[in-house]
Amino acid sequence: MAKTTALKADAILEGEGNLLQGHAVIVEASEIKAVVPADKAKADEVVELGRAVILPGLINCHTHLELTDLGRPVTRRPDLT
């Protein structure tokens, strides 16, 4: 069985836009399994993040394709800053 981790912080902003306090995000094998009340969190490891907001499932899509090596040398383009 994979190791489970409970991530705890001051708040969790879940996908519907609700701000949850007193909850934990349960992660198993790099996959979010659940968001549960902190006192119900059963995990092999607990990570206390303190004054933070967890955004489970948020994917950082920020990228600079013009700077990405797409299998060929990257050429600087003066029209892209």
N, C-alpha and C positions, 0 to 999 in steps of 0.2 A: 504494500500500500504506500502511496506517495505521501510525503511529509506535508502537513497542513500548517498554514501560517494565518494568524489573525492579525489584521492591521487595524489599529485603533487610533483615532484622532478626535479632535474637538467636534468635527462634523463630517458628514458624508453627504455629498450632493448626488442624488441618484437620478436615473435617466428621465424620470417624470418631472424633475425640477424641484422635488421635495428635499429640504435640508433636514437630515436626520442627525440627532444628537444622541449620544449614549449607545452607539451601534459599532459594529466591527465588520470588516470585509474579510471573508474567509477565502483563502487562496490555496489551491492544491495543484501541484505540478504546473505552475505558471498559469493556471486558469482560475478565474473568479468563479467560485462555487455558490456563494450566498452573501447576503448582507443580513446580519442578525443582531438582535439586541446584545450589547457587549457582555452582559452577565450570562448569556446563553452560548457565548463563543467557546467552542471546544476545538483546540488546536494544539499541535506539537510545539509551536513557537508563537509567542505574542510579541508584536512590535508596536511599541507605544510611540506614536508620532507627535504627540503633544498638540501644540497650537497650529494645527494644519487642517485643511479640508481635503478629503479624499474624493476623487472623481472616478469611481470605478468604471472601467470600460472605455474611458476617453482615449482616443487614438490621436496622437499628435501628427497631423497631416502636413505640418509645415515643411516645405521642401524647396529646394532651389534646383530645378531640373537643369538649368543652364550651367550649373557647376558640378553636375553629376557625371561621372565617367560611365558612359553608355557603351563601353566596349571599344572606344576610340579615344584618341587624345582630346582633351577638353580645350576648346579654343575660346579665348577671351573675346567677348562681343562688346564693343563700346556702347552699343545701343541698349544694352541691358545693364542696369546698375543695381 
